């Protein structure tokens, strides 16, 4: 059974309110990227720790630069997880 328009609107409103912000993600990337704060914010603690450890062998800097391009996809995935969780709360799968 598909979601009603009201249910879809409710989910998108919650994603807009509770989802991850590109502005915050990029501010964390720019100012606290050396600590992988953007990855912690986006729910990726494992790769955040790997990134921090890799700074000791210079690969981490390249990874930090590449993350500039990966942040939008990470935000989309995190917000999609939120949508899925909200749909399950409404009884849809």
Secondary structure by P-SEA (a helix, b strand, c coil): ccccaaaaaaaaaaaaaccccaaaaaaaaacccccaaaaaaaccaaaaaaaaaacccaaaaaaaaaaaaaaaaaaaaaaaaaaaaaaaaaccc
